Amino acid sequence: MKKIKKLAPCLLSSLSFAGIAAEKPNIVVLIADDLATNELGCYGGQNIATPNIDRIAGEGVRFTNNFASCAMSVPIRASLYTGLYPVRHGSFRNHKNSFPDIQSITACLPATGYRVGRTGKRHTLPHRVYEFEEVPGFETDCVYPSANYTTAGIKEFITGSDQSYCLFVCSTNPHVPWTEGDRSKIDADKIILPPNLVDNRETRQLYRNFLAEIGALDEQVGAVLKTLEETGQLDNTLVMFLGEQGPQFPFGKWTCYYSGQHSALVARYPKKIKAGTVIGAIVQYEDVMPTLLEFAGGAPIEGIDGRSYLPVLFGEKQEHRQWAYGIHNNIPEGTSYSIRSIQDKRYKLIINLTPEVPYFEKHMMNVNDREQVWASWTESAKTNRIAKETVDRFTNRPAIEFYDLETDPWELKNLAGDAQYKNKIAEMKAELEKWMKQQGDKGAELDK
C-alpha cells in the first residue's frame, strides 16, 4: 500500500497572506457529529430552528458544495487534521489508526506560533500524530454521552495566554443515541421527512429525536459564540462550523450517497468575509488544514492532497476543485462492502466494487435494534410497495450508480443505464480510477 512519508516540519512563511500573520487572528472550528446539512435553517431546513449556526452563515459565508470524502468519523476527522485522503493517512476504515509517520495540524500550526486545542470528541489515533492540547468541557464519548457541557474550559484556554490559538470544538451531537434536546416542541406528524426515507411512525419518532439533538447542537454553538463575545475575541477569530458526515439513517452515514457526504460549511470572519456570502465552489475536508495553515501565515505543505481555499473563502476566487471524491470500506461496521465515488456540481458516479453481495451495516440494520429504523422499514416493506423498493435499493446495489443531482438531489433514480450519459459516465469513471491509482487505493482489497 502506498502511504505518505512523514513530511518535513512545517515552517512559518516569510510572507503573510494579506498581512494576516502580523494580525495573529484566532481560529475556532466547531464540528458536528453525523449532522444532516439539509436540516439547518441556512441550508433550507424547516423542521428545527438553528439560529446560532444560521448566524455564522448570515454574518459570513455558506458553502453549498462541501463534501466528506468518507462518511465515517475517524476517516474524515483524520482527513480534516492531516490534509490527506483516507488511503494516504491510513484510517481508511472506521476506528483504524492513522499511519504513525505522518503529521497533522498539531505539528503545522504550532510552527506558525499557534496553540492547537481540542475539546469534545477525539477518536483519531495515534496520539503522536494528533497531539492536541485537550481542553475540558465537552463530552468525549459519542456512544454513551451525557447531556452536560460547559464552556469554562474554552474560556480558560482562549484567555490563559497571549499566544494566538486554534481550537477545535467537537460536539458529539447529533450522533446516536438521540437523547438530548427538547423533543416535546417537535410534532412527529408534521416533520418534513427526506424523500429517501420510508415514511412510517417509527421513522418519524426517531427523526423527531434526531432533530431535537440538532437543536441541542445549535445551543452549544451559541454558547461558544457567546464565550468569544464575552472575551472580546469574536471579531478577531475565524469561526468555522462543519457538519461532518450525514446521520445514521439509511443513505446517510456509512455510504457514498449525497446525504452522507454533503456537509455543512459556514464561516465568519468580518475582517475578510462579506456577510451573507454564498459560495458554490467544490471543497473537501482535506482542504481545511491547508486553508487554516495559510490563514495563520504558514507556508504550503508539499505532498498532501488538500489545497487551501482561503482565496475562495475571502471572495478572491470563485472555484476550487473540479471533482469531489469518496471512499467507503465497511469493515468493521458490517460485512465487507467497498464503494468509491466521484462527483462534480451536477453529476454523481458511485462504483460498488462487490455488487454481488448485499450491503449490511451492523449498527443501522440490526432488525432487533428498535432504536434504529431498519426493523420498521423491513416490516413496512411487507405491505408497502414504496417501502419494499427503498429497502431493496439500499440492500442490493448495482455495480454502477449515476445521478443527476440538479434534478434528483436525493438520488432516487439511477441513470446508469441511460445511453445519453454513457460518455459522462466513462469520463468520470476514468477520473475516479486515476485518483484511486494516485492514492494507492487497491479497492475491495482494503476491506478485508
VENBEL-V330068 format. One record per residue. N is the residue number from 1. RES is the residue in one small letter. SS is DSSP state (H for helix, E for strand, C for the rest). PSI is psi in whole degrees, -180 to 180 (NA if undefined). OMEGA is omega as a letter, one per 40 degrees, with the letter a starting at -180 (* if undefined). Layout:
n: [N	N]
res: [RES	RES]
ss: [SS	SS]
psi: [PSI	PSI]
omega: [OMEGA	OMEGA]
//
This chain:
n: [1	2	3	4	5	6	7	8	9	10	11	12	13	14	15	16	17	18	19	20	21	22	23	24	25	26	27	28	29	30	31	32	33	34	35	36	37	38	39	40	41	42	43	44	45	46	47	48	49	50	51	52	53	54	55	56	57	58	59	60	61	62	63	64	65	66	67	68	69	70	71	72	73	74	75	76	77	78	79	80	81	82	83	84	85	86	87	88	89	90	91	92	93	94	95	96	97	98	99	100	101	102	103	104	105	106	107	108	109	110	111	112	113	114	115	116	117	118	119	120	121	122	123	124	125	126	127	128	129	130	131	132	133	134	135	136	137	138	139	140	141	142	143	144	145	146	147	148	149	150	151	152	153	154	155	156	157	158	159	160	161	162	163	164	165	166	167	168	169	170	171	172	173	174	175	176	177	178	179	180	181	182	183	184	185	186	187	188	189	190	191	192	193	194	195	196	197	198	199	200	201	202	203	204	205	206	207	208	209	210	211	212	213	214	215	216	217	218	219	220	221	222	223	224	225	226	227	228	229	230	231	232	233	234	235	236	237	238	239	240	241	242	243	244	245	246	247	248	249	250	251	252	253	254	255	256	257	258	259	260	261	262	263	264	265	266	267	268	269	270	271	272	273	274	275	276	277	278	279	280	281	282	283	284	285	286	287	288	289	290	291	292	293	294	295	296	297	298	299	300	301	302	303	304	305	306	307	308	309	310	311	312	313	314	315	316	317	318	319	320	321	322	323	324	325	326	327	328	329	330	331	332	333	334	335	336	337	338	339	340	341	342	343	344	345	346	347	348	349	350	351	352	353	354	355	356	357	358	359	360	361	362	363	364	365	366	367	368	369	370	371	372	373	374	375	376	377	378	379	380	381	382	383	384	385	386	387	388	389	390	391	392	393	394	395	396	397	398	399	400	401	402	403	404	405	406	407	408	409	410	411	412	413	414	415	416	417	418	419	420	421	422	423	424	425	426	427	428	429	430	431	432	433	434	435	436	437	438	439	440	441	442	443	444	445	446	447	448]
res: [m	k	k	i	k	k	l	a	p	c	l	l	s	s	l	s	f	a	g	i	a	a	e	k	p	n	i	v	v	l	i	a	d	d	l	a	t	n	e	l	g	c	y	g	g	q	n	i	a	t	p	n	i	d	r	i	a	g	e	g	v	r	f	t	n	n	f	a	s	c	a	m	s	v	p	i	r	a	s	l	y	t	g	l	y	p	v	r	h	g	s	f	r	n	h	k	n	s	f	p	d	i	q	s	i	t	a	c	l	p	a	t	g	y	r	v	g	r	t	g	k	r	h	t	l	p	h	r	v	y	e	f	e	e	v	p	g	f	e	t	d	c	v	y	p	s	a	n	y	t	t	a	g	i	k	e	f	i	t	g	s	d	q	s	y	c	l	f	v	c	s	t	n	p	h	v	p	w	t	e	g	d	r	s	k	i	d	a	d	k	i	i	l	p	p	n	l	v	d	n	r	e	t	r	q	l	y	r	n	f	l	a	e	i	g	a	l	d	e	q	v	g	a	v	l	k	t	l	e	e	t	g	q	l	d	n	t	l	v	m	f	l	g	e	q	g	p	q	f	p	f	g	k	w	t	c	y	y	s	g	q	h	s	a	l	v	a	r	y	p	k	k	i	k	a	g	t	v	i	g	a	i	v	q	y	e	d	v	m	p	t	l	l	e	f	a	g	g	a	p	i	e	g	i	d	g	r	s	y	l	p	v	l	f	g	e	k	q	e	h	r	q	w	a	y	g	i	h	n	n	i	p	e	g	t	s	y	s	i	r	s	i	q	d	k	r	y	k	l	i	i	n	l	t	p	e	v	p	y	f	e	k	h	m	m	n	v	n	d	r	e	q	v	w	a	s	w	t	e	s	a	k	t	n	r	i	a	k	e	t	v	d	r	f	t	n	r	p	a	i	e	f	y	d	l	e	t	d	p	w	e	l	k	n	l	a	g	d	a	q	y	k	n	k	i	a	e	m	k	a	e	l	e	k	w	m	k	q	q	g	d	k	g	a	e	l	d	k]
ss: [C	C	C	C	C	C	C	C	C	C	C	E	C	C	C	C	C	C	C	H	H	H	H	C	C	E	E	E	E	E	E	C	C	C	C	C	H	H	H	C	H	H	H	C	C	C	C	C	C	C	H	H	H	H	H	H	H	H	C	C	E	E	E	E	E	E	E	C	C	C	C	C	H	H	H	H	H	H	H	H	H	H	C	C	C	H	H	H	H	C	C	C	C	C	C	C	C	C	C	C	C	C	C	C	H	H	H	H	C	H	H	H	C	C	E	E	E	E	E	E	C	C	C	C	C	C	C	C	C	C	C	C	E	E	C	C	C	C	C	C	C	C	C	C	C	C	C	C	C	C	C	H	H	H	H	H	H	H	H	C	C	C	C	C	E	E	E	E	E	E	C	C	C	C	C	C	C	C	C	C	C	C	H	H	H	C	C	H	H	H	C	C	C	C	C	C	C	C	C	C	H	H	H	H	H	H	H	H	H	H	H	H	H	H	H	H	H	H	H	H	H	H	H	H	H	H	H	H	H	H	C	C	C	H	H	H	E	E	E	E	E	E	C	C	C	C	C	C	C	C	C	C	C	C	C	C	C	H	H	H	H	E	E	E	E	E	E	E	C	C	C	C	C	C	C	C	E	E	E	E	E	E	E	E	C	H	H	H	H	H	H	H	H	H	H	C	C	E	C	C	C	C	C	C	C	C	C	C	C	H	H	H	H	C	C	C	C	C	C	C	E	C	C	E	E	E	E	E	E	C	C	C	C	E	C	C	C	E	E	E	E	E	E	C	C	C	E	E	E	E	E	E	C	C	C	C	C	C	C	C	E	C	C	C	C	C	C	C	C	C	C	C	C	H	H	H	H	H	H	H	C	C	C	C	H	H	H	H	H	H	H	H	H	H	H	C	C	C	C	E	E	E	E	E	C	C	C	C	C	C	C	C	C	C	C	C	C	C	H	H	H	H	H	H	H	H	H	H	H	H	H	H	H	H	H	H	H	H	H	C	C	C	H	H	H	H	H	C]
psi: [134	128	153	136	163	132	159	151	141	137	147	127	141	-16	131	160	107	35	11	-38	-37	-32	-26	57	162	171	130	122	115	133	125	178	102	51	147	110	-37	-13	-7	138	-40	-16	15	5	142	-2	-27	142	133	64	-31	-41	-41	-33	-43	-45	-43	-33	5	-124	148	124	135	-9	55	130	138	130	-20	125	54	147	-50	-51	-43	-32	-35	-39	-41	-44	-21	-21	16	146	160	-42	-34	-28	-12	-22	60	2	157	142	23	131	149	164	141	-11	27	173	158	-173	-21	-14	-35	-49	-39	-29	-17	2	10	142	146	112	166	134	142	-148	135	-81	-46	137	157	164	-30	-24	-39	75	66	151	109	125	127	161	-38	148	136	-20	112	-13	-42	65	159	164	0	143	160	148	8	-42	-39	-46	-43	-40	-42	-14	-7	-1	153	-8	140	155	157	119	126	120	105	95	155	7	143	56	146	151	143	87	-10	166	169	95	-13	-21	-3	122	112	-33	-19	1	138	101	145	142	-6	6	151	128	98	177	-44	-41	-44	-39	-44	-35	-34	-45	-40	-45	-40	-37	-28	-38	-40	-40	-45	-36	-38	-43	-43	-39	-38	-43	-41	-40	-41	-39	-45	-28	3	22	-3	-49	-9	23	128	112	121	134	131	142	-2	-141	-179	175	171	62	152	141	5	-115	149	29	178	20	162	-44	-10	-36	-30	130	143	142	108	151	150	126	86	-20	-25	-16	125	133	140	16	141	129	130	4	142	124	160	168	-28	-18	-12	-49	-50	-27	-46	-35	-43	-40	-37	-5	12	159	149	150	124	143	-7	166	-31	155	139	132	25	-41	-32	-44	-37	10	18	-15	156	-27	162	-60	151	-37	149	133	155	150	141	128	128	-27	134	13	-3	-163	159	127	103	136	142	152	160	145	155	-158	-22	-43	147	126	127	130	116	114	-17	64	-13	-13	151	150	136	126	122	-33	-42	-27	14	111	-12	-5	103	-4	0	163	-14	-40	-41	-32	-45	-32	-44	-32	-19	-26	-9	121	-44	-40	-42	-43	-38	-45	-45	-40	-35	-32	-44	108	143	169	-37	131	137	128	145	101	-19	-40	-15	67	-20	8	56	-19	111	121	14	-29	1	120	-29	-16	8	-47	-39	-41	-44	-42	-47	-36	-41	-41	-39	-45	-35	-43	-44	-42	-43	-35	-15	28	114	14	-129	-23	-24	-13	49	NA]
omega: [i	i	a	i	a	a	i	a	i	a	i	i	i	i	i	i	i	i	a	a	a	a	a	i	i	a	i	i	i	a	i	i	a	a	i	a	a	a	i	a	a	i	i	a	a	a	a	i	i	a	a	i	i	i	i	i	a	i	a	a	i	i	a	a	i	a	i	i	i	a	i	a	a	a	a	i	i	i	i	a	a	a	a	i	a	a	a	i	i	i	a	i	a	i	i	i	i	i	a	a	i	i	a	i	i	i	a	a	i	i	i	i	a	i	a	a	i	i	i	a	a	i	a	i	e	a	a	i	a	a	i	i	a	a	a	i	a	a	i	a	a	a	i	a	i	a	a	i	i	i	a	i	i	a	i	a	a	i	a	a	i	a	i	a	i	a	i	i	a	i	i	i	e	i	i	e	a	a	a	i	a	a	a	a	a	i	a	a	a	i	i	a	i	a	i	i	i	a	i	a	a	i	a	i	i	i	i	i	i	i	i	a	i	i	i	i	a	i	i	i	i	a	i	i	i	i	i	i	a	i	i	a	a	a	i	a	i	i	a	i	a	a	a	i	a	a	a	i	i	a	i	i	i	i	i	i	a	a	i	a	a	a	i	i	i	a	a	i	a	i	a	a	i	a	i	i	i	a	a	a	i	i	i	a	i	a	a	a	i	i	i	i	i	i	a	i	a	i	i	i	i	i	i	a	a	i	a	i	i	i	i	i	a	i	a	i	a	a	a	a	i	a	i	a	i	a	i	i	a	i	e	a	i	i	a	i	a	a	i	a	i	i	i	a	a	a	a	i	i	i	i	a	i	a	a	i	i	i	i	i	a	a	a	a	i	a	i	a	a	i	i	a	a	i	a	i	a	i	i	a	i	a	a	a	a	i	i	i	a	i	a	a	a	a	a	a	i	a	a	i	a	a	i	a	i	a	a	a	i	i	a	a	i	a	a	a	a	a	a	a	a	a	i	i	i	i	a	i	i	i	i	i	i	i	i	i	i	a	a	a	a	i	a	i	i	a	i	*]
//
